[in-house]
Amino acid sequence: MNDVTRDPEILGGTPVFRGTRVPVKTLFDYLMGGDRLAEFLDDFPTVTEAQALAVLKAAELSVEAAA
């Protein structure tokens, strides 16, 4: 998935949204905490909606493949 990158120079290799320093885990933390996607995007304007939706879709496909 090219919406996410890992670089040892950025947050020690934590997966982040490409072109940002926003960890992907932060999106899931927001959603699991009851926040809406719009709130996450407002708080992290460097992440595009398309990037966030691509990560969520990849997670969905991963769960489906594991089932």
C-alpha positions as CSV (number, residue, x, y, z in Angstrom):
1,M,0.0,0.0,0.0
2,N,1.6,3.2,-1.1
3,D,-0.4,5.4,1.3
4,V,1.8,4.2,4.2
5,T,5.5,4.3,4.6
6,R,8.1,3.1,7.2
7,D,11.4,4.9,7.5
8,P,13.8,4.4,10.4
9,E,14.4,8.2,10.2
10,I,10.7,9.0,10.8
11,L,9.4,8.0,14.2
12,G,11.8,5.1,14.4
13,G,10.2,3.2,11.6
14,T,6.6,3.5,12.9
15,P,4.2,3.2,9.9
16,V,3.0,6.7,9.0
17,F,0.8,8.1,6.3
18,R,3.1,8.9,3.3
19,G,4.3,12.5,3.3
20,T,3.5,13.0,7.0
21,R,4.7,12.1,10.4
22,V,1.2,10.9,11.5
23,P,1.3,7.3,12.7
24,V,-1.4,5.1,11.0
25,K,-2.2,3.7,14.5
26,T,-3.5,7.2,15.4
27,L,-6.3,6.8,12.9
28,F,-7.4,3.5,14.5
29,D,-7.0,5.1,18.0
30,Y,-9.4,7.8,17.0
31,L,-12.0,5.5,15.5
32,M,-11.8,3.0,18.5
33,G,-12.2,6.0,20.8
34,G,-15.5,6.8,19.2
35,D,-14.3,9.7,17.0
36,R,-15.4,10.1,13.5
37,L,-13.1,10.1,10.5
38,A,-13.8,13.8,9.9
39,E,-12.5,14.6,13.4
40,F,-9.3,12.7,12.7
41,L,-8.9,14.5,9.4
42,D,-9.5,17.9,11.0
43,D,-6.9,17.2,13.7
44,F,-4.4,15.9,11.1
45,P,-4.8,18.0,8.0
46,T,-1.6,16.6,6.4
47,V,-3.5,13.2,6.0
48,T,-5.9,13.2,3.1
49,E,-9.2,11.5,3.2
50,A,-8.1,9.3,0.3
51,Q,-5.1,8.1,2.4
52,A,-7.3,7.4,5.4
53,L,-9.9,5.5,3.4
54,A,-7.2,3.5,1.6
55,V,-5.8,2.4,5.0
56,L,-9.2,1.4,6.2
57,K,-9.9,-0.5,3.1
58,A,-6.6,-2.4,3.4
59,A,-7.5,-3.2,7.0
60,E,-10.9,-4.5,5.8
61,L,-9.4,-6.7,3.1
62,S,-6.8,-8.0,5.6
63,V,-9.6,-9.1,8.0
64,E,-11.6,-10.7,5.2
65,A,-8.6,-12.6,4.0
66,A,-7.9,-13.9,7.5
67,A,-11.5,-15.1,7.9
